Amino acid sequence: MNPYGKLAQAAICATSFLAEHYNAKSPQRFNSADIAQARKLSQAIVAKVLTILSQGGIVNGAPGPGGGYMLSRPPEEIILLDVVSPFERLEPSVNCPYGEGWCGVGEHCPLHKQLDKFRADVTKFLKTTTLKGFQKTPKLAHV
């Protein structure tokens, strides 16, 4: 079960690509076509999510030749919640799969505790995982 919709997944893919190529000393911009091709996504969807992320201050965009997108700050300063929240409403509770009349009205449904734990685990993951995890680490030489 994937807790994120198509746009949130594309946003994670696009920002993970930008994090993977982040270099504070030598900043490089990538256009939506570059990112889409690298991540095997639709260019239109990547362009859409990058525009939204730019409006939210997660990425910086520049138009024209030599333009493109880059992270607005270092990957270790951007949590996945920043990337996902423009596309997903993170509700404090999960809707009961049994429909109205169960959880919150009477006795909790049989899945209530597991769904609450799942929601809490996803929220914790989004709040504690930064884009730094997507950066390439230098390979150590074997001695």
C-alpha positions as a Markdown table, in Angstrom:
| # | Residue | x | y | z |
|---|---|---|---|---|
| 1 | Met | 0.0 | 0.0 | 0.0 |
| 2 | Asn | 1.5 | 3.3 | -1.1 |
| 3 | Pro | 0.4 | 6.2 | 1.1 |
| 4 | Tyr | 1.1 | 8.8 | -1.5 |
| 5 | Gly | -0.8 | 9.8 | -4.7 |
| 6 | Lys | 0.7 | 10.1 | -8.2 |
| 7 | Leu | 1.8 | 13.8 | -7.9 |
| 8 | Ala | 3.4 | 13.3 | -4.5 |
| 9 | Gln | 5.3 | 10.3 | -5.8 |
| 10 | Ala | 6.5 | 12.4 | -8.8 |
| 11 | Ala | 7.5 | 15.2 | -6.4 |
| 12 | Ile | 9.6 | 12.8 | -4.4 |
| 13 | Cys | 11.2 | 11.4 | -7.6 |
| 14 | Ala | 12.0 | 14.9 | -8.9 |
| 15 | Thr | 13.4 | 16.2 | -5.6 |
| 16 | Ser | 15.4 | 13.0 | -5.0 |
| 17 | Phe | 17.0 | 13.5 | -8.4 |
| 18 | Leu | 17.9 | 17.1 | -7.5 |
| 19 | Ala | 19.3 | 16.0 | -4.2 |
| 20 | Glu | 21.3 | 13.3 | -5.9 |
| 21 | His | 23.0 | 15.9 | -8.1 |
| 22 | Tyr | 23.2 | 18.7 | -5.4 |
| 23 | Asn | 26.5 | 20.4 | -5.2 |
| 24 | Ala | 26.7 | 23.7 | -3.2 |
| 25 | Lys | 30.0 | 24.6 | -4.7 |
| 26 | Ser | 29.0 | 24.0 | -8.3 |
| 27 | Pro | 25.2 | 24.5 | -8.6 |
| 28 | Gln | 23.6 | 22.8 | -11.6 |
| 29 | Arg | 20.0 | 23.2 | -12.9 |
| 30 | Phe | 18.0 | 20.5 | -14.5 |
| 31 | Asn | 14.9 | 20.9 | -16.7 |
| 32 | Ser | 11.8 | 18.9 | -16.3 |
| 33 | Ala | 12.6 | 16.8 | -19.4 |
| 34 | Asp | 16.0 | 15.8 | -17.9 |
| 35 | Ile | 14.4 | 14.7 | -14.6 |
| 36 | Ala | 11.5 | 13.0 | -16.3 |
| 37 | Gln | 13.8 | 10.9 | -18.5 |
| 38 | Ala | 16.1 | 10.0 | -15.6 |
| 39 | Arg | 13.2 | 8.9 | -13.4 |
| 40 | Lys | 11.1 | 7.4 | -16.2 |
| 41 | Leu | 8.2 | 9.8 | -15.6 |
| 42 | Ser | 5.9 | 11.9 | -17.7 |
| 43 | Gln | 7.6 | 15.2 | -18.5 |
| 44 | Ala | 4.2 | 17.0 | -18.1 |
| 45 | Ile | 3.8 | 15.7 | -14.5 |
| 46 | Val | 7.4 | 16.5 | -13.6 |
| 47 | Ala | 6.9 | 20.1 | -14.9 |
| 48 | Lys | 3.7 | 20.4 | -12.9 |
| 49 | Val | 5.2 | 19.2 | -9.6 |
| 50 | Leu | 8.3 | 21.3 | -10.1 |
| 51 | Thr | 6.1 | 24.4 | -10.6 |
| 52 | Ile | 4.2 | 23.7 | -7.4 |
| 53 | Leu | 7.4 | 23.0 | -5.5 |
| 54 | Ser | 8.9 | 26.2 | -6.8 |
| 55 | Gln | 5.8 | 28.2 | -5.6 |
| 56 | Gly | 6.3 | 26.5 | -2.2 |
| 57 | Gly | 10.0 | 27.4 | -2.0 |
| 58 | Ile | 11.3 | 23.8 | -2.2 |
| 59 | Val | 13.1 | 24.3 | -5.5 |
| 60 | Asn | 14.3 | 27.4 | -7.4 |
| 61 | Gly | 13.4 | 27.6 | -11.1 |
| 62 | Ala | 14.9 | 29.7 | -13.8 |
| 63 | Pro | 13.3 | 30.0 | -17.3 |
| 64 | Gly | 15.0 | 30.0 | -20.6 |
| 65 | Pro | 18.2 | 28.5 | -22.0 |
| 66 | Gly | 20.5 | 27.4 | -19.2 |
| 67 | Gly | 17.5 | 27.5 | -16.9 |
| 68 | Gly | 15.9 | 24.7 | -15.0 |
| 69 | Tyr | 15.5 | 23.7 | -11.4 |
| 70 | Met | 17.6 | 23.1 | -8.4 |
| 71 | Leu | 16.9 | 22.6 | -4.7 |
| 72 | Ser | 16.4 | 25.9 | -2.8 |
| 73 | Arg | 18.5 | 24.8 | 0.1 |
| 74 | Pro | 20.8 | 21.9 | 1.0 |
| 75 | Pro | 19.1 | 18.4 | 1.0 |
| 76 | Glu | 19.7 | 17.9 | 4.7 |
| 77 | Glu | 17.4 | 20.9 | 5.3 |
| 78 | Ile | 14.4 | 19.6 | 3.3 |
| 79 | Ile | 12.2 | 16.9 | 4.9 |
| 80 | Leu | 9.9 | 14.7 | 2.8 |
| 81 | Leu | 7.0 | 16.3 | 4.5 |
| 82 | Asp | 8.0 | 19.6 | 2.8 |
| 83 | Val | 7.9 | 17.8 | -0.6 |
| 84 | Val | 4.7 | 15.8 | 0.0 |
| 85 | Ser | 2.5 | 18.3 | 1.7 |
| 86 | Pro | 1.7 | 20.4 | -1.3 |
| 87 | Phe | 0.1 | 17.3 | -2.9 |
| 88 | Glu | -1.4 | 15.4 | 0.0 |
| 89 | Arg | -3.6 | 16.3 | 2.9 |
| 90 | Leu | -2.1 | 14.6 | 5.9 |
| 91 | Glu | -5.2 | 14.0 | 8.0 |
| 92 | Pro | -4.8 | 13.6 | 11.8 |
| 93 | Ser | -6.8 | 10.4 | 11.6 |
| 94 | Val | -7.5 | 7.8 | 8.9 |
| 95 | Asn | -11.1 | 7.4 | 7.5 |
| 96 | Cys | -12.6 | 4.3 | 8.8 |
| 97 | Pro | -12.8 | 1.6 | 6.0 |
| 98 | Tyr | -16.1 | 0.4 | 7.4 |
| 99 | Gly | -17.7 | 3.8 | 6.6 |
| 100 | Glu | -19.6 | 6.2 | 8.8 |
| 101 | Gly | -21.0 | 4.9 | 12.1 |
| 102 | Trp | -18.0 | 3.0 | 13.3 |
| 103 | Cys | -14.9 | 4.8 | 14.6 |
| 104 | Gly | -15.6 | 8.1 | 16.3 |
| 105 | Val | -19.3 | 7.2 | 16.8 |
| 106 | Gly | -19.3 | 4.0 | 18.7 |
| 107 | Glu | -16.9 | 1.1 | 19.2 |
| 108 | His | -13.8 | 1.3 | 17.0 |
| 109 | Cys | -13.6 | -0.9 | 14.0 |
| 110 | Pro | -11.3 | -4.0 | 14.0 |
| 111 | Leu | -8.6 | -2.2 | 12.0 |
| 112 | His | -8.6 | 1.1 | 14.0 |
| 113 | Lys | -5.4 | 0.6 | 16.0 |
| 114 | Gln | -3.4 | -0.7 | 13.0 |
| 115 | Leu | -4.6 | 2.2 | 10.8 |
| 116 | Asp | -3.7 | 4.7 | 13.5 |
| 117 | Lys | -0.2 | 3.2 | 13.8 |
| 118 | Phe | 0.2 | 3.2 | 10.0 |
| 119 | Arg | -0.7 | 6.9 | 9.9 |
| 120 | Ala | 1.6 | 7.7 | 12.8 |
| 121 | Asp | 4.5 | 5.8 | 11.1 |
| 122 | Val | 4.0 | 7.5 | 7.8 |
| 123 | Thr | 3.9 | 11.0 | 9.5 |
| 124 | Lys | 7.0 | 10.2 | 11.5 |
| 125 | Phe | 8.8 | 9.0 | 8.3 |
| 126 | Leu | 7.9 | 12.2 | 6.5 |
| 127 | Lys | 9.0 | 14.4 | 9.3 |
| 128 | Thr | 12.3 | 12.7 | 10.0 |
| 129 | Thr | 13.6 | 11.8 | 6.5 |
| 130 | Thr | 15.5 | 14.4 | 4.6 |
| 131 | Leu | 16.5 | 14.6 | 1.0 |
| 132 | Lys | 20.1 | 14.0 | 2.1 |
| 133 | Gly | 19.4 | 10.3 | 2.1 |
| 134 | Phe | 19.2 | 10.5 | -1.7 |
| 135 | Gln | 22.7 | 11.9 | -2.2 |
| 136 | Lys | 25.3 | 9.6 | -3.5 |
| 137 | Thr | 27.9 | 8.7 | -1.0 |
| 138 | Pro | 31.5 | 8.3 | -2.2 |
| 139 | Lys | 32.6 | 4.7 | -2.6 |
| 140 | Leu | 35.5 | 3.7 | -0.4 |
| 141 | Ala | 38.4 | 2.0 | -2.0 |
| 142 | His | 39.0 | -1.5 | -0.8 |
| 143 | Val | 42.3 | -1.9 | 0.8 |
